[in-house]
Amino acid sequence: MDSNEPIGIIELGNSYLKCLIFTIDQNNNSEILATSITPSEGIDNGVIVNLSKASNAIRLSISTAEQKVKISLKKINVILEQPDFLCTRFSKHKKIDGSKIHRHDIEFLLKEAKKQLILNDKNQSIIHIFNHNYIVDGKIFVEEPIDVFADSLSHEMTFITAPKNNLRNINQAFIDCDIEIEKFISRTFTLGVQLLKKKELQSGSAIIDLESKKVSLGLFKNLALIHSITLPIGTEYIDRDISKVCSLNLDESEIIKNSIDFSFQNNSNLFDENNYLKSSYFIKTNFRKISKNLVLNVVKSRLDEIFEILKKQLTVGGFNPNSGVKLLLTGKQSTLSNLEKYCSNFFGFFTNADDSNDEKNDISVEKNFVSSLGALKIIKDGWETEAIPEISDKNIKKISFFAKIFGNRW
């Protein structure tokens, strides 16, 4: 990319599309030129469900940001997360027989893994490839063990893929807006880059991104996203359960859920002295006695169901409560009262709640564009454990040999 050429990022969310335009100068310093937050239409959990509506919403989002700085973007980077994303881990092995490890040995293992992935499912396209570990004669190397004498080399990798048709539909929506997609970037990846410190990314951390319609889990270790999963269920399902079991309106159910103290120790604002739901929460339905135990049991049952799935996924990365792993709770629904305390007890990990989730009341870029800022770092500096399309830009300084191996992936 040319120095100071505007670069665009857009996040495809369920409620909002977020567009950010920035530049990188000759000293590799970035400057944010413009942002926009516009309503999202035709998109459900990162998937195009109405091409016409999605194209119109994307066009509005990009043009709103472009008009602020009187420019026209030709390409854009797209942040998304889909329940259809697949995370596949490979460990490829090669005999070295006492010789030095050369670059072509690592390249061979990478290409073999990629070939196997494509053969196993031709309907998937690669979004990201991460190097997790090199194992040389049973010893772990985080960086490429070039010129090291060895008898054997194993390479552990993580592939993030998405259905080709999903990406084709997104690509078509942008073609209809006369703009080309530069790169797809996982939202989970960008959140990790922006919210976790390098030491946490190195030693091991987990992120739970909790939204109304979905929940995503990302496991990070050795500066790589080693496992990721997105479930098409979120806190909206708690609203539905309350509504169905208690025969309440969905809006009433959402208000109740948002008012619950998830430490489950103090909910006097919700229930009266007889432990029945207060009459003030009956906004559109007729008042009747609904017990505290019924409401809280419904909420806990659905929340535990979601968290139990995520808990099983933590073991995939070898994460356990004694490993010192940090768990970060983020996403718009992470602001539910004392939810981080519930997570700490449920998962057995110390849990922090990220406060960068207010989309309306705080207009700062730091609060509203968390994932976009993570993507900005990835675009500007590269990511040393990620394989990305080979480029010649002198601004990209932190790309390892691993990151330069593959060409276009989708």
N, C-alpha and C positions, 0 to 999 in steps of 0.2 A: 504494500500500500504506500502511496505517496505521503510524505510528511505533511501534516495538517489537513489531510483529506478527511472530510466528515465520515464518521463511522456510525452506523445505526444498530440499535438493539431493540427488539420488541418481545415482550412476554405475553404469551397467549393464556390468559386466565379465564375462569368461568364468569366472573363478575366484571372484570376490567381488563382492557388491553393497556399495557404500559410501554411507552416508547421513549427511548433515550438516545440522544445524538451527542457524540463527543469527538474530539480530535486528539492526536498524539503528536507532539512536536519532536524536533530533532534530538532533544535530550531525553526522549522517552517519557515526558511528562504529559499527563492527560488533562483535558479541560472539557467539562460538560457544557455544551452549548444550549441544549433545549431538552425539555421533557414534556410528556403529555400522558394523561390518564383519561381514557374514554370508555364508555360502556362496551361490553363484549356481547356479541351476538353470533349465533351460528356455530359456536364452539362449545363442546362439552368435554371436560377433562382432557383438554389438549387435542381432541379429535374434531375434525370438521363434520358437522351434522347438517349444515345448510350452507352450501357453497356461496350462494348469492349474498346472504346476510353476513357471512364471515368476511367475504371480500370487501363489502361496504364498510364493515366495522374496522377492518385493517387499514383500508384507505383513509378513513377519517383519523385514525390514531396517528398514522405516519404523517399525513398532511398537516395535522394540528401542530406537531413538533417542527416540521419543516418550515412552516409559515413564520414561526417565531424567529428564525435565523435566516430566512430568505435563501434556502438551499433546496436542492432536490437530490435525494438519495438514489443511487443506482442499485445498491446491494444492502442487505440487512441480515443481522444475526438473530436467530429465533430461539427464545427460551421456551421450553415446554416440558410437561411431564404427563405421561399417559399410563393408565393401568395396563395397557398393552405392551409397555416396555418390558423387555426380558433382560435379565442379568445372567450371564453365563461365565463360569470360571474354568480356565484351562490350566493344566500343568503339563508342559511338553519337555521331553527329555532327549538328550543327545550325548553319545559317548565322545569323549575328547582324547582318551588314551594317552594321557601324560603330555600332550601338546599344549600350546598356548590357546586360550580362547580368543577367537577373532570376531570381528563384527559380523562376518557372514554366518557365523554359528548362531548368533542371536537372531539375525535376520531370518535364517532358516526356520527356527522355532516359531517366530512370530507369524511367518507366512503359512506354516503348517497349521497353526491354530486357526488362522483366518480361513484357510481352505476348508478345514473340518467344519467350522461354524456354517459356512455358506452351503456346504454339501448337506448338512443336517437339516437346514431350513432355508430354502431358496426364497421364501416369501418375506424374510427379514432383512433389514438394512442396518448397517453398523452406524451407531451414533458416536460412541466413544470406545476407545481401547485404552485400558490402564495397565501398566506394569505394576505388579504387586511385589514380587520377590525374584531374585536369582538365587539358586541354591547350587553352590559349587562344592562338590565332594562332601555333601551333607551340611555345609555351612552357608548361612544366609548372607547375601550381599544385596544391599538396597540399590546401589549404583551398578552400572554395567561393568562386569569383571573382565574388561578388555586386557589382553596380554597376561592374564593369570594362568599359570600352569594348572592343569586339572585332569582328572580321569573322567569326570562326568559333569554335565551342566543341565539343570532343570530351570525352567522359566515359568513363573506363575503369572497369569494374566486374567483380567476381567473385561468382558465385552458387554456393552450396553447396546441393545438393538431394538428396533421398532418395525412394525409391519410396513412393507413397502407402500401399500396402498394408502395407509394413513399419511405417510410423508408425501406421496404424490398429490393427495387432495390438498394438503397444506401448501405445497409448491404451486398448485394450480390457483389457489386463492391469491397468492402473491403475484403470480404471472398476470392475473386479471387486474392487479393494481400496478402493472408495469414496473415491477421491482423483483430483483433476483435474490434468492436466499444464499447467503454466504456460508452459513454453518448452522446446524442444529445443536443446541446445548441443553443438557439436562438441568432442570431447575434444582434438583437435589445437589448436583455437582456445584452449581453456582452458590447455593446457600452455604455449603461447606467451606468453599473458598472465602466467602465474605464474612461468615460468622465465627469460624473456628480459627484459633491461632495455629501457626505452623507447628508448634510443639504438640498441640492436640491432634492435628492431622497426622503427625508422625507417630505418636505413641498409641493412638487409637481413640476414636470418638464416634458417637452415633447421633444422628439428627432425625427427629420425628417432625415432619411438616404436616400439621393438622389443619384441615380445611373443612368446609361444610359438606362438600361432595366427595372428598377423597382424603386419604392419609398416605404419606410417603415416608419410607425409612431409608436412610443412607448410612452405610458403615464405612468409615475412613481409617486407613492405616498405612504407614509408610508413604504418606502424601498421595495416596491413591484412593479412589472410590472402589472398594473391594466388593461391595454388595449393595444392591438397591432394589426396592420393591415399592409399587404403588397400588393401593387397594381402592376400588371404586366405592368405598363406603367411608362416610365421615360423620360429623356430629349431626348432620341433617337426619340421619337414621334414628338418633336419640329423640329428636323432635317428633318423628313419625310414630315411634313406639309410645311416647307419652300420649300423643293424640289418640292412638288406637285403643290403648288399654284404659285410659281415663276418659275417653269420649270427649276430648277437648279439641278446640280449633287449633290448627297448626301454628298460627301466630301466637296463641296463648301458650302452646307447648314450648315454642322457642323462647319466649320470655321466661318461662319457668326454668328451662335448662340454663339460660344465661344468668339466672339469679341464684343457682345452687352453689353452695360452698363445697368444693370437691374434696375437702378434708373430711367431710361428712360429720363434723363435730359441732357445727353451729349453723343451723338453718332457720333461726327464729324469724327471719324476715319472710320466710315462705309459709310457715305453719303456725297455727294458733296454739293456745295453751292446751288444747285437747288433741294436738298433733294431727289436725286436719288442714288441708290447703286453704289458705285465707281467701275470703270472698273477693278480694281486690284482683285476684288473678283470673276471675271469671269475667272476661271482657265481652265475649260474644256468645257464650253459652250460659245456660242457667246454673246457678249455684247448687251444689250438692256436696255431700261429705266424701272427700277423697283423702285417704289416709297417707300420712307421711311415709310409712313403710312401703306402701304400694308405689308411690312416685319414685322414691330413692332406689328401690329394688329394680325398677324398670330401667332407670338410668345406669345403674351399676352393671346390670346384666349386659346391656349393649356395649358399654365402654370396655368391660372386661373381655368381651368377645373380640373386639377390635385389637385390644392390647395383647391378647393371648396369641394372636396370629403374628404380631410384631415380635413378641418375646421369643417365639420359635425361630424367627429369622436372625435374631442376634447371635444364636449359636453357630450360624453359618460362617461368620467371620471369626469364630473362636472367642467371642466376647462373653465374659461372665462377670458376676458382681465382684469377684476378687481381683480382676485384672486392672483396676484403677481407671476404667474407661469412663469418660464423661458422656452424659446424655443431655442433648440440648433439645428443648421443645420449642418449636417455632410454628409460624402459620397464624392466620387470623383467629382461629379457634383456640390457640394456645393461651389466650388471655382469660379463659374461664377461671374463675376464682379458685386458687389453690390447686389447680390441676397438676402443677409440677410436683406437689407433695404426694399426690395420689400416684403419679408416675414413679417417684422414688420408691414408694412402698411396693408398688406392683412389680417393677422390673428389678429392684434391688440395686439400682445404680443411682448415684447422686445426680439429680436432675435440675437443670437451670431452665428458666423460661425466658426466651428472647422477647424483648419489649418492642422490637421494630416491626409492629404488625398493624398499626393504625393507618388505614388507607384514606380516611376522610378528615380526621381531626388534626392531623399533623401533615403539613404540606412539604416538609423537608425531604430532600432527595434521600438522605440516610434512612429515613423511616419508610418511605414509599417505594424505593427502588433497590431493595436489598439484593434481590437476585440479579438485577441488571448491573449493580456495582460489582458483584462477583464475576459476572460475564465480562465486564470491562477489564478486570484484572487478568482473566484468562486470555482475552484477545490481545491485550497490551504486552504482557510478559510471557505468554505461553505457560504451559504447565508441565513440569519436568517428567512426570510419570505418564503423561497422555500421548498417545500416537495421534498426530494430526496431519492434515495434508501438508506436503513439503512446500515451504515458502522461501522466498529470498529476502524478505524484509529485514533490514539491519536493526530495526527497532526490537525485534524479538530476540531477547538475550538469554532466556532461561530454558531453551528447548534442548533436551538431551538427544543423544543419538537415537534412542528409542522413539522419540517424538517425530523423527524425520523419515521413518521407514515407509509409511504407506501413502498412497495417493488418495484421491477422492473416495468417500465411503458410502455415498448414497446417490 
